[in-house]
């Protein structure tokens, strides 16, 4: 609750007000003091976007601190950071607005599946490993029958995408986009709506009255540090298709389930975190 009101109601109002502006500046604040690691955001996102095995827009890292009997756990959801200085965009060979990937005027980094050539350069360039290549798999493949719910259409970027073998976005890079298709209808992103702890605050950073702006003013926040390490093995784009976020992190270098926080990062993320007191010191 925020000042006696459900945060979700406030966020809904903020989004509807922002949509009356030509270019709202979307951002997200994740309160790790509230996150309980239920992964409802992860499951809701998979269901909304019809993402296949190995493509997870919002994994949740789990860590333990302290020594028995004083042990605490921290859960860190990791969507795309929607960086204002995005390395993925710089790495893409198909540049420009409506190319393969670019940053929109609303602050959201987009992917044009029809222009993406699946080279994997953006996947390797992202220091947060928030991008993966769609390998075209199904959760129920190699079972008595692939289930219809896996083949239902998704509406990413406001277009109907049928989940069929060898059809887009199979082979393309994929990532979180703050549920742009829902925002255009005045709806909150799926991960925000499914969070039972109201750990996700979403809204227009350019609106001083929005809940996210108010929270950023009154709380100490951190961002994920852009970490670059060589990774375990040399990587080719073919080896990136459809692998899990953990395997991707292991192969391309981000420290997997151990997120590294900082006061700021050169990538200038638009996803902010409120850390538990023990971790913020």
N, C-alpha and C positions, 0 to 999 in steps of 0.2 A: 504494500500500500504506500502511496505517496500523498501526504496531506489528506488522508482519509479516502482516497480514491484508488481504484485498481489501476495500476500502471498501464495495463493493456487498453483500457478505455481512453486514457490520456494520449497514448501513442496513436491510437486510431484517429482521434481528433487532430493531432499534429499532422498526420499524413494527409488527411483530407484538406487541411488548411494549406499545406505545402503544395499540394497538387494544383492549387489555383495560381501558383507562381510559374514563370516560364522555366526556371532552372533551379529547383530546390537542390541543396547540397546534402546528399544522403550520407549518414554515418551511423555507426553502431558502438554502443558502450556495453561491455559484458562485465557484470558484477560477480567476480569469482567467490565472494563471500556467500553468495546465494546458490551458486551452481552445486547440485548434489550428484552430478554424474549419471543421471538417469538416461541420458542420450535420447530423450524424446525429440530434441532438435535434430539429431542425426537421422532418426527414423522418419520423422516428419518430412525432412528434406528429401530423402530417398524416395518416399512415396509421392511427393509433389513433383519432383523432376524426373521420375522414372529412371533414376540412374542405375547402371548395371554393376555387377561385381567389379571391385577395383576402382570405382569412381565414387568418391565420397566427398561432397562439398564441405562438410562440416564434421570432421572427426573431433573427438574429445580426448585430450591427453590426460593421463592419470599419474599422479606423483604421490609419494609418501615422504613425510618429514618427521624428524624426532626419533626418539628411542622408546621402546616399550617401558612403561605403560603409557607414556605420553606421546602418542603417535597421531599425526593428523594427515589428512589427505587433501590434495588440491586437484580440481578438475578444470581443465582449460579448453573450452571449445575454440576451434580454429577455422573460421570461414576465410574466404579471400579477404585480404586486407584492404582492397580497393585503393592501392597506394596512389598518392598524388605524383610520385616519381617512380612509375612502375617499370622494373627491369624487364618484365615480360613483354611489354609493348616495344621497348628498345630492341629486344632480341628478335622480334618477329620480322621475317623477310618481306612480308606482304603488308606494307605500312600504310598509314593514313586512315581517316575516318571511313568506315564501311570496308576497310581492308580486312585482314584476318583478326586483328585485335587492336583496340584503341580505348582511350579513356573518354567517356562521354562528358558533356557539359554539366551533368548532374553529379559527377564524381565517380560513377560506376564504370569499371573496366569491363568492356564487352568482348565477346567472341562472335565472329560471323562464321558459322559452320560452313557456309558455302564457299568462303574464301580461304579457310584454313586448309593447309596442305598436309597437316599431320607430321611436320618435321620434328616436333618435340623441343625446339629451341626455347620456347617460352617456358616449358615445363622445367627444363634444366636451369633457366635463368631465374626463376622465382625463388627467392631465398627462404620462403615460407613453405614451399612445396604444396601450394594451394591449387596447383593445376595437375591434371592427369589426362592421358590419352584414352579415349573410349575404345576398348578392345572388341566391342560387339557381343559380349557374352550375356547369358541369362542366368539367374540364380537357379532356375529349375531345369537347365539343360542337363542332359545325361540322366534324367529321371524318366519315369513312364510317360510324362507329357509336360511340355512347357506350358506354363499357366497363362491364361489370358490377361491377368492383371499386370503381368510384366510387359505386355505388348500394347497396353493402352497408351494413348497419345499424351505427350507433355506439351506445355505451352511456353517454353522458354523464349524470351525475347519477343513475346507476343505472336508467335507463329506455332502452328500445329505440327509437331514432329511425331511421326509414327515410329514405334520401336520395331524395326524390321532389320534383318541381317543385310549388311552391305548398303544400308541407307543412312544418311546423315541423321544424327551426329556421330555415327560409328566412324572411327578413324580420326576424329577431330579432337582438339584440346577442349577440355571442359572445366568449369569452375563455378563457384558461387557468384551470383550476380544480384544479390539482395532481393531476389524474386521480383524483378522488374515487371513481369507480366501481372503480378498481383498489385504492385504499387499503382500501375496504370488504372486499375479498377478501384483504387482507394483502399485496398486491403493491406494488412500488415504482412511482412514476410513470414513464411511458414515457420521458421525456427523460433520467431518471436511469439507466435500464437500458440505453439505447442509447449513452451517452457512452463512447467508447473510452478517454478520458483520465481518467475518474473525476473530472471537474471539478465535478460536482454532488453536494453533500452535502445530504441531505434527512432530516427527522425531526421529533421532538417537542421544541419549544423549552422545554417545562415539565419535561422529563426531564433532570436534570443529568448522567445517565450516557450520554445519546445522543451519537452522534458529532458532530452539529451543535452541541450545547451545548459539547462539549469543544473543538471547533475555534473557536467564537466566543470562548471564554475565552483561547485561546492565540495568536490572530491579530488584527492590526489589520484592521478591516473598514469598508467604506463602503456607502452606499446610493445609488440613483439620485436625483438632485435633482429635485424637482418644478419643471419649467420651464414657464413660461407666456409664450408670444409670440403675436402676433395672427394669424399664419399669412398665406399669400399672398392668398387670396381669401375672400370671404364663402361660407359653407357652409350647405347645407340637408341634412336627413336623406337625401333622395333621392340627393344627390351622394356620400354616404358608402358606399352599398351596394356591397360587393364590390370596393372599390379596395384596392390593395396597401398594406402598412404604410408604404412610402416615400412613396407618393402621399398617404396619410392624414396623415403627419407634415408634409408640405409644405403641405397644405391647412389643417390645424388647428393647427399651431404647434410641435410638439416638434421638436428639432433633428435629426431624421432619423437618420443613421448616426453622429452624434457624441454619444454619451451623456455626460451631465454628472454627476459623482460628488460626494458631499458626506459629511460625518461623520454628518449626520442630515437628515431632511426632515419637514416638518409633516404629511405624509400617513402617516408612520410605517410604512414598508414592512416586510414580512416576508421579503423577498428581500435577501440581503446579498452583498457581493462582496469577495473578496481581490484586490487589484490587483497587477499586476507592479510590481517595485520602482521602475522608472523613472516609472511613472504615479502612484504613491502619494506621491511627494515633493511 
